[in-house]
Amino acid sequence: MTRRRTPGGATGTGAVCVLVASVLWGTTGTAATFAPAVGPLAIGAVAMGLGGLLQALVAAPRIRREAPRLRAHKGVVLVGLLSVGAYPLAFYSSMHLAGVAAGTVVSIGSAPLASALIERVVDGRRLTRRWTTGAVLGLSGTVLLCAAEAAGARSGARSAGETVLGVGLGLVAGLTYALYSWAAHRLISRGVTSGAAMGTVFGLGGLLLMPVLLATGGPLLASWTNAAVGVYMALVPMFAGYVLFGWGLAHVPASTATTLSLLEPAVAAVLAVLVVGERLPLPGWAGIALVVGCLAVLTLPTRTTVRPRATATGADGAARTDTAALAGHAETP
Protein backbone atom coordinates (compact mmCIF):
# COMPACT_ATOMS: atom_id res chain seq x y z
CA MET A 1 0.00 0.00 0.00
CA THR A 2 1.27 3.49 -0.88
CA ARG A 3 1.86 5.75 2.08
CA ARG A 4 0.63 9.31 2.07
CA ARG A 5 1.99 11.21 5.03
CA THR A 6 3.02 14.70 6.01
CA PRO A 7 6.32 14.63 7.96
CA GLY A 8 6.11 16.05 11.45
CA GLY A 9 8.93 18.49 10.64
CA ALA A 10 6.98 19.88 7.69
CA THR A 11 3.90 20.31 9.87
CA GLY A 12 5.98 22.17 12.45
CA THR A 13 7.46 24.39 9.74
CA GLY A 14 3.95 25.14 8.47
CA ALA A 15 2.85 26.18 11.96
CA VAL A 16 5.91 28.44 12.33
CA CYS A 17 5.13 30.11 8.98
CA VAL A 18 1.57 30.87 10.13
CA LEU A 19 2.81 32.21 13.47
CA VAL A 20 5.33 34.54 11.78
CA ALA A 21 2.59 35.73 9.42
CA SER A 22 0.37 36.43 12.43
CA VAL A 23 3.12 38.54 14.02
CA LEU A 24 3.35 40.60 10.82
CA TRP A 25 -0.43 41.02 10.68
CA GLY A 26 -0.39 42.14 14.31
CA THR A 27 1.58 45.24 13.29
CA THR A 28 -1.17 46.63 11.04
CA GLY A 29 -3.15 48.38 13.80
CA THR A 30 -0.07 50.16 15.12
CA ALA A 31 1.02 51.09 11.58
CA ALA A 32 -2.40 52.55 10.82
CA THR A 33 -2.12 54.94 13.80
CA PHE A 34 0.61 56.78 11.88
CA ALA A 35 -1.92 57.67 9.14
CA PRO A 36 -5.09 58.70 11.02
CA ALA A 37 -6.46 60.63 8.06
CA VAL A 38 -6.65 57.48 5.89
CA GLY A 39 -10.03 55.76 6.15
CA PRO A 40 -10.57 52.03 6.81
CA LEU A 41 -11.67 51.25 3.26
CA ALA A 42 -8.52 52.84 1.82
CA ILE A 43 -6.29 51.02 4.33
CA GLY A 44 -7.91 47.68 3.51
CA ALA A 45 -7.82 48.25 -0.23
CA VAL A 46 -4.18 49.35 -0.39
CA ALA A 47 -3.01 46.58 1.94
CA MET A 48 -4.82 43.59 0.47
CA GLY A 49 -5.20 45.00 -3.04
CA LEU A 50 -1.61 45.94 -3.79
CA GLY A 51 -0.29 43.07 -1.68
CA GLY A 52 -2.43 40.61 -3.62
CA LEU A 53 -1.41 41.98 -7.01
CA LEU A 54 2.24 41.74 -5.99
CA GLN A 55 1.75 38.10 -5.03
CA ALA A 56 0.23 37.43 -8.44
CA LEU A 57 3.10 39.22 -10.21
CA VAL A 58 5.77 37.22 -8.36
CA ALA A 59 3.89 33.94 -8.93
CA ALA A 60 2.99 34.68 -12.58
CA PRO A 61 5.24 31.96 -14.10
CA ARG A 62 3.78 29.32 -11.77
CA ILE A 63 0.23 30.53 -12.39
CA ARG A 64 0.82 30.25 -16.13
CA ARG A 65 2.21 26.71 -15.84
CA GLU A 66 -0.57 25.55 -13.54
CA ALA A 67 -3.45 27.33 -15.32
CA PRO A 68 -5.15 24.06 -16.41
CA ARG A 69 -5.21 22.77 -12.83
CA LEU A 70 -6.51 26.13 -11.56
CA ARG A 71 -9.26 26.14 -14.20
CA ALA A 72 -10.27 22.66 -13.08
CA HIS A 73 -11.04 24.15 -9.65
CA LYS A 74 -12.49 27.47 -10.81
CA GLY A 75 -15.34 27.26 -8.28
CA VAL A 76 -12.85 27.15 -5.40
CA VAL A 77 -10.88 30.01 -6.96
CA LEU A 78 -14.08 32.07 -7.22
CA VAL A 79 -14.91 31.53 -3.54
CA GLY A 80 -11.37 32.52 -2.61
CA LEU A 81 -11.14 35.69 -4.69
CA LEU A 82 -14.55 36.99 -3.58
CA SER A 83 -13.58 36.38 0.05
CA VAL A 84 -10.24 38.16 -0.40
CA GLY A 85 -12.07 41.15 -1.89
CA ALA A 86 -14.57 41.34 0.97
CA TYR A 87 -12.31 40.57 3.95
CA PRO A 88 -10.22 43.77 4.30
CA LEU A 89 -13.21 46.06 3.80
CA ALA A 90 -15.17 44.25 6.52
CA PHE A 91 -12.16 43.87 8.84
CA TYR A 92 -10.94 47.47 8.86
CA SER A 93 -14.49 48.85 8.93
CA SER A 94 -15.22 46.63 11.92
CA MET A 95 -12.24 48.07 13.80
CA HIS A 96 -13.29 51.60 12.84
CA LEU A 97 -16.87 51.16 14.10
CA ALA A 98 -16.50 48.83 17.09
CA GLY A 99 -12.96 49.76 18.12
CA VAL A 100 -9.64 48.08 17.42
CA ALA A 101 -9.94 45.59 20.27
CA ALA A 102 -13.50 44.43 19.61
CA GLY A 103 -13.13 44.48 15.82
CA THR A 104 -9.92 42.46 15.85
CA VAL A 105 -11.14 39.90 18.38
CA VAL A 106 -14.49 39.32 16.65
CA SER A 107 -12.87 39.07 13.21
CA ILE A 108 -9.90 36.88 14.11
CA GLY A 109 -11.60 35.06 16.98
CA SER A 110 -14.59 33.90 14.92
CA ALA A 111 -12.45 32.63 12.02
CA PRO A 112 -11.35 29.31 13.62
CA LEU A 113 -14.96 28.38 14.39
CA ALA A 114 -16.08 29.32 10.87
CA SER A 115 -13.15 27.41 9.38
CA ALA A 116 -13.89 24.31 11.48
CA LEU A 117 -17.53 24.41 10.39
CA ILE A 118 -16.54 24.73 6.72
CA GLU A 119 -14.15 21.78 6.96
CA ARG A 120 -16.72 19.68 8.81
CA VAL A 121 -19.52 20.36 6.33
CA VAL A 122 -17.55 20.43 3.07
CA ASP A 123 -14.64 18.08 3.77
CA GLY A 124 -16.19 15.85 6.44
CA ARG A 125 -13.22 16.46 8.74
CA ARG A 126 -13.61 15.48 12.40
CA LEU A 127 -12.04 17.79 14.97
CA THR A 128 -9.87 16.27 17.67
CA ARG A 129 -9.84 16.98 21.38
CA ARG A 130 -6.47 18.67 20.95
CA TRP A 131 -7.81 21.21 18.45
CA THR A 132 -10.87 21.85 20.64
CA THR A 133 -8.67 22.46 23.70
CA GLY A 134 -6.45 24.87 21.78
CA ALA A 135 -9.42 26.71 20.30
CA VAL A 136 -11.09 27.13 23.72
CA LEU A 137 -7.85 28.51 25.21
CA GLY A 138 -7.28 30.86 22.28
CA LEU A 139 -10.83 32.16 22.09
CA SER A 140 -10.99 32.64 25.87
CA GLY A 141 -7.73 34.57 25.74
CA THR A 142 -8.85 36.84 22.92
CA VAL A 143 -12.18 37.58 24.60
CA LEU A 144 -10.38 38.38 27.87
CA LEU A 145 -7.94 40.59 25.97
CA CYS A 146 -10.81 42.39 24.26
CA ALA A 147 -12.63 42.98 27.56
CA ALA A 148 -9.46 44.29 29.21
CA GLU A 149 -8.75 46.73 26.37
CA ALA A 150 -12.35 47.91 26.30
CA ALA A 151 -12.31 48.50 30.07
CA GLY A 152 -9.13 50.53 29.74
CA ALA A 153 -10.43 52.68 26.89
CA ARG A 154 -14.01 53.64 27.77
CA SER A 155 -14.66 56.79 25.83
CA GLY A 156 -18.40 56.59 25.23
CA ALA A 157 -17.79 57.99 21.74
CA ARG A 158 -19.41 55.08 19.91
CA SER A 159 -23.13 54.56 19.66
CA ALA A 160 -24.75 51.18 20.23
CA GLY A 161 -25.68 51.04 16.55
CA GLU A 162 -22.10 51.58 15.43
CA THR A 163 -20.87 48.89 17.80
CA VAL A 164 -23.47 46.36 16.64
CA LEU A 165 -22.67 47.10 12.99
CA GLY A 166 -18.96 46.80 13.72
CA VAL A 167 -19.42 43.42 15.40
CA GLY A 168 -21.55 42.26 12.46
CA LEU A 169 -18.83 43.28 10.01
CA GLY A 170 -16.31 41.50 12.22
CA LEU A 171 -18.29 38.28 11.82
CA VAL A 172 -18.31 38.81 8.04
CA ALA A 173 -14.53 39.32 8.17
CA GLY A 174 -14.08 36.11 10.18
CA LEU A 175 -16.19 34.13 7.70
CA THR A 176 -14.40 35.49 4.64
CA TYR A 177 -10.99 34.90 6.28
CA ALA A 178 -11.99 31.28 6.89
CA LEU A 179 -13.30 30.94 3.33
CA TYR A 180 -10.18 32.17 1.53
CA SER A 181 -8.00 30.11 3.86
CA TRP A 182 -10.07 27.03 3.05
CA ALA A 183 -9.99 27.81 -0.68
CA ALA A 184 -6.21 28.20 -0.74
CA HIS A 185 -5.71 25.01 1.28
CA ARG A 186 -8.11 23.12 -1.02
CA LEU A 187 -6.17 24.22 -4.12
CA ILE A 188 -2.84 23.27 -2.53
CA SER A 189 -4.18 19.88 -1.44
CA ARG A 190 -5.30 19.28 -5.04
CA GLY A 191 -1.76 19.67 -6.35
CA VAL A 192 -1.50 23.43 -7.00
CA THR A 193 1.69 24.94 -5.55
CA SER A 194 1.23 27.41 -2.70
CA GLY A 195 2.67 30.25 -4.82
CA ALA A 196 0.23 29.66 -7.68
CA ALA A 197 -2.74 29.16 -5.35
CA MET A 198 -2.09 32.26 -3.27
CA GLY A 199 -1.06 34.36 -6.27
CA THR A 200 -4.26 33.49 -8.15
CA VAL A 201 -6.70 33.92 -5.27
CA PHE A 202 -5.10 37.08 -3.89
CA GLY A 203 -4.26 38.57 -7.27
CA LEU A 204 -7.85 38.31 -8.51
CA GLY A 205 -9.12 39.51 -5.13
CA GLY A 206 -6.72 42.44 -5.37
CA LEU A 207 -8.22 43.39 -8.72
CA LEU A 208 -11.65 43.58 -7.08
CA LEU A 209 -10.23 46.06 -4.56
CA MET A 210 -8.73 48.45 -7.11
CA PRO A 211 -11.96 50.45 -7.68
CA VAL A 212 -12.26 50.90 -3.90
CA LEU A 213 -8.66 52.10 -3.73
CA LEU A 214 -9.21 54.57 -6.57
CA ALA A 215 -12.35 55.93 -4.89
CA THR A 216 -11.01 56.22 -1.33
CA GLY A 217 -7.21 56.27 -1.58
CA GLY A 218 -6.67 60.02 -2.05
CA PRO A 219 -5.45 60.60 1.54
CA LEU A 220 -2.68 58.04 0.97
CA LEU A 221 -1.03 60.58 -1.34
CA ALA A 222 -1.57 63.56 0.96
CA SER A 223 1.73 63.06 2.81
CA TRP A 224 4.88 60.97 2.73
CA THR A 225 3.89 59.42 6.06
CA ASN A 226 0.54 58.25 4.73
CA ALA A 227 2.18 56.87 1.60
CA ALA A 228 4.81 55.06 3.68
CA VAL A 229 2.09 53.45 5.80
CA GLY A 230 0.32 52.26 2.65
CA VAL A 231 3.52 50.82 1.18
CA TYR A 232 4.37 49.09 4.45
CA MET A 233 0.89 47.57 4.76
CA ALA A 234 1.03 46.22 1.20
CA LEU A 235 4.59 44.86 1.29
CA VAL A 236 5.10 43.51 4.81
CA PRO A 237 1.90 42.30 6.52
CA MET A 238 0.01 41.48 3.34
CA PHE A 239 2.57 40.41 0.74
CA ALA A 240 5.20 38.81 2.98
CA GLY A 241 2.62 37.72 5.56
CA TYR A 242 0.40 35.93 3.08
CA VAL A 243 3.33 34.29 1.29
CA LEU A 244 4.23 32.76 4.66
CA PHE A 245 0.58 31.91 5.28
CA GLY A 246 0.44 30.09 1.95
CA TRP A 247 3.50 28.04 2.86
CA GLY A 248 1.82 27.21 6.16
CA LEU A 249 -1.40 26.11 4.46
CA ALA A 250 0.62 23.60 2.45
CA HIS A 251 1.27 21.68 5.69
CA VAL A 252 -1.58 22.36 8.14
CA PRO A 253 -5.38 22.43 7.71
CA ALA A 254 -7.10 25.80 7.33
CA SER A 255 -8.85 25.54 10.72
CA THR A 256 -5.49 24.96 12.45
CA ALA A 257 -3.96 27.91 10.57
CA THR A 258 -6.81 30.25 11.51
CA THR A 259 -6.53 29.12 15.15
CA LEU A 260 -2.78 29.79 15.18
CA SER A 261 -3.48 33.27 13.84
CA LEU A 262 -5.12 34.11 17.19
CA LEU A 263 -1.59 35.29 17.96
CA GLU A 264 -2.37 38.42 15.88
CA PRO A 265 -4.54 40.31 18.44
CA ALA A 266 -2.05 39.45 21.18
CA VAL A 267 0.80 40.94 19.14
CA ALA A 268 -1.36 43.97 18.33
CA ALA A 269 -2.04 44.55 22.04
CA VAL A 270 1.64 44.29 23.01
CA LEU A 271 2.67 46.71 20.25
CA ALA A 272 -0.05 49.14 21.32
CA VAL A 273 1.54 49.18 24.78
CA LEU A 274 5.16 49.39 23.62
CA VAL A 275 4.80 51.72 20.62
CA VAL A 276 1.55 53.65 20.88
CA GLY A 277 1.73 54.05 24.66
CA GLU A 278 -1.57 52.39 25.56
CA ARG A 279 -1.97 50.66 28.93
CA LEU A 280 -3.08 47.04 29.17
CA PRO A 281 -4.77 45.94 32.43
CA LEU A 282 -3.74 42.72 34.16
CA PRO A 283 -6.63 40.66 32.68
CA GLY A 284 -5.30 41.57 29.24
CA TRP A 285 -1.93 40.04 30.02
CA ALA A 286 -3.78 36.96 31.31
CA GLY A 287 -5.55 36.80 27.95
CA ILE A 288 -2.23 36.92 26.14
CA ALA A 289 -1.02 34.05 28.34
CA LEU A 290 -4.05 31.98 27.32
CA VAL A 291 -3.34 32.67 23.64
CA VAL A 292 0.25 31.50 24.15
CA GLY A 293 -1.16 28.38 25.81
CA CYS A 294 -3.35 27.79 22.77
CA LEU A 295 -0.34 28.03 20.48
CA ALA A 296 1.60 25.60 22.67
CA VAL A 297 -1.22 23.05 22.58
CA LEU A 298 -1.45 23.20 18.78
CA THR A 299 2.25 23.30 17.91
CA LEU A 300 4.14 21.16 20.43
CA PRO A 301 4.74 17.64 19.07
CA THR A 302 2.83 14.79 20.64
CA ARG A 303 4.29 11.55 21.90
CA THR A 304 3.73 8.64 19.56
CA THR A 305 4.36 4.97 20.15
CA VAL A 306 6.59 3.46 17.48
CA ARG A 307 5.61 -0.07 16.62
CA PRO A 308 8.52 -2.15 15.33
CA ARG A 309 8.04 -3.97 12.04
CA ALA A 310 4.42 -2.95 11.57
CA THR A 311 2.49 -4.35 8.66
CA ALA A 312 1.90 -2.16 5.61
CA THR A 313 -1.67 -1.41 6.61
CA GLY A 314 -0.70 -0.73 10.24
CA ALA A 315 2.19 1.52 9.29
CA ASP A 316 -0.01 3.49 6.98
CA GLY A 317 -2.62 3.92 9.68
CA ALA A 318 0.01 4.99 12.20
CA ALA A 319 1.42 7.54 9.79
CA ARG A 320 -1.99 9.01 9.24
CA THR A 321 -2.69 9.19 12.97
CA ASP A 322 0.67 10.92 13.67
CA THR A 323 0.10 13.50 10.93
CA ALA A 324 -3.41 14.24 12.09
CA ALA A 325 -2.28 14.67 15.68
CA LEU A 326 0.40 17.19 14.70
CA ALA A 327 -2.11 19.12 12.62
CA GLY A 328 -4.65 19.08 15.42
CA HIS A 329 -7.20 17.04 13.46
CA ALA A 330 -8.37 13.55 12.76
CA GLU A 331 -8.32 12.28 9.22
CA THR A 332 -11.22 12.85 6.88
CA PRO A 333 -13.45 9.77 6.96
N, C-alpha and C positions, 0 to 999 in steps of 0.2 A: 504494500500500500504506500502511495506517495504521501510524504509528510508535508504539511503546510503550517509553518509556525513562524511567529515573530520573535526573534531573539530578545531575551530580557534586556540586553544592553541597548538594543534599538528602541525598545519601549521606554527605557529610562532617558535616552537621548531625546525622544519625542516629547516627554514630559518637561525636560529642561528647556527645550525650544519654546514650548507654550508659556512656561514661567517667565522666561526672558522677555517674550512678547508682551506679557501682562505687565511687567515692570515698565516697558516702554509706553504702553497705553496709559499707565498710571500717571505719566507726566503731562498728559494733555490738559487736565484741568488747571494745573499750575501754569503751563505755557499760555493758556487762554487769558489768564489774569493780566498778562503783559499787553493785551490788545483789547481793552474793555469796550472800545467803540465798534468792534466787529461783532455782528449778530450771530446767533447760534446756527442759522441756516448757512451762512457764509463759511463759518468755521467747519461745519460738517461737510459742506460741498468741496472746499479746498482740500481738506484732509483726505477724505475717502476718494474724492473724484480724481485729483491729481496723483495721489498715491496709487490708485487703481490703474490709471492709464500708464504710469511708470512701470508697474508690474507687467502689464501687457506688452509694453515696448521691450523690456528686458527678456521676456519669455517668448517673443514673437517667433523665433526659429522653431522652438518646441511646439508652439501652438500650430504652426504651419504643418509640421511633420505629423502631428497627432490630430489634425482636423477631422479625418474620417471617424476616429473613435469618439471625439467630442460631439460630432453630429449624430452619432448613434445614441447619445444620451442628451439630446437637445432639451428634453423636458426638465431634466435635473439642472442643466445650465440655465434655463429660463427661471426656475425657482431661485437659483443662486443669485443671478444678476438683479432680479427684482428686489430681493432681500437686501443686497448690497446698496442698491439705490435708496431704499427706504430707511435703513438702519441709522445712518448718521443724522438724518433730518429729525427722526424721532428721538434719538439719544440726546443730542445737544439741546433740542427744544425742551425735553423733559427736565434737564438740569436747569435750564433757564427759568422754567415755570415753577418747578417744585423745589428748586435748590440743588446744589451740587451733590450734597450727601444723599438726599432722598432719590434724586434722579439716577445717580450712579448705582445705588444699591438695588433699586427696583429693576433697572435695566440689566445689570450684570447678574444680580441675584436670582432673577427669574429665568435666565437663560439655561442653567443646568436642568431645571425641571421641565422646561419646554423641550430641550434637546432629548432628555430621557423619554418623554412622551412620544416624540417623533420616532425615535429608534424603536420603541416598544410597538407602536402601531404599524410603522412602515416596514421595519426590518425584523420584527419579532424577537428583539433582543431582550433577554431577562437581565435585570439588574441584580448585582450581588450585594450581600450584606456590607462588604467593604465600601462599595460606592455609596450606599445609603448612609453609612456612618460618616464618611467624608463630607457628603452633601449636607447632612444635618449640622455638622460642626461649622462648615463654611457659611451656610445660610444664617445660622445663629450668630456667628461672628459679624457678618455684614449688617444684619439687623441691629445688633448691639452697637456697632460702629455708627450706623445711621442715627440711632436714637441719641447717642452721646454727642454727635456733631450738631444735631438739631437743638438739643438742650443748651449747647454752648453758643448758639447763634440765633436766639429768638429775637427776631426783629419786628414781627408782626406786619411786615411789608407786603406779604402775599395774601391774596384772598383765598377763601376755601375753594372757589371755582378754579382758580389757577393751579392750586395744588392738586386737585382731583384730575384736571386735564393733564398735568405734568406726570402724575402717577400712571394715568392711562397710556400716555405716550411712552413711558418707561416700559410698560408691559409689551407694547408694540415693538420697541427696540429689542427687548429680550427675546421675543419670538423670532424676529428677523435675524438676529445674531445666531440663534440656534439653527434657523433654516439655512443660512449660507454656510455655516460650519458643517451641517449635515450634507449639503450639496457638494461641497468641496471634498469631504471625506468619501462620499459615494463615488465621485469621479475617480479619486485616487485608488479606491479599492477595486475599481473596474479596469485598472491598468493605465490610467492617464497619470503622467508624472505630476508631482506637486506643483512644479513651475507652470506647466501648461494649464492645469486645473485652476490654480489661483489667478494666473494671468488672464484667463478667459473670463472667469466669473467676475473678478474685480475690474478688469478692463471694460467689459460691457456695462457693469454697474456704474463705473466712473463716467462713461458716456452719458448715462441717464442724469447724472448730477451736473453736467456742464451747463444746461440752461439755468439751473438754480444758482450756480456760481456767477454766471453772467448777470443775472438779475439782482443778486444781493452782495456781490463781492467788491463793490466800489471802495468801501472802507479799508480793504486790504492794501490798496494802493495809496492811501492817504498819508502814510508815514513809513519810514524804513523799519520801524519797530513792528508795525502791523504786518508788513510784508515778510519780515524775518520769522514772525510767529507762523504765518501761513506756510512758508517754505519748510520750517521745522516740522510742523504737523504732517505735511505731506510726505517728507522724506524719512523721518525717524519713526514715529509711532505707527504710521500707516504703511509706508512702503517696507521698511525694514521689519517692523513688527509683524506684518501679515506674511512676509516671506518666511519668517521663523514659524509662524502659526501654521503655514502650509506644510512645512517640514514636520511639525509636530503631528498634524492630522494624518500624515503618512504612517504613523506608528501607534497612535492611540485613537479610540473612538471619539466621536464628536462630543458626546455627553461628558466624557472624562476631560476633554480639552476645555469645555465651557466651565466645568467645575474648577479646574486648575486656574482659570482666569479670574476666579474670585480674589486672587492676589491683587488685582488692579485697584479696587477701592481702598485696600489697605495701604498700598503704595501711595495713592493719591492723598490719603489722610496724613501720612508721615511727611510727604513733601509740603503739604499745606502748613504743617507745623514748622518745618525746618526752613522753608524758603519764603512762604507768604507771611509767616508770623502768626498763624492761627493757633489757638490753644485747644488741646484735645483732652477732655476729662478722663478720669481713670477708667470708666466703663468702656471708653473707646479703645484704650490700650488692651483691655481684656478681650474686646472683639477682634483686634488684630491677632492676639494670641490664639484665639479659636480658629481664625483663618489659617494661621501657620500650622495648627494641629490638623486641619483638613488637608493641607498640602502634604504633610508627613504621612497621613493615612493612605493617600492615593499614590504617593511616589516611592515610599520605602519598599524595597523588595520583600517578598514573603518567603517564608521557609517552605521548601518543597522536599518531599521524600523521594530520593532517587532509587528506583528499583533496578537492581542489576539484571542484565540480560532479559529485558522485557520482550514480549512478543511484539510483532509489528503493529497489531491492533492496539495493544496496551500502550506501546510507546507513543503512538499517534495520539491516543486519548490523553496521556500524561502531558504531551507537548501542548495540546490545546488547553488543558486545564491551567498549566503554568502561564501561558500567554494571557488567558482571560483574567487570571488573578492579578497579573501585573498591570493590566489595563483597567482593572476595577470592574470587570464585567464577566458574565458567563457567556458561553458561546451561543450564537443564534441557533435555535432548534431546527 
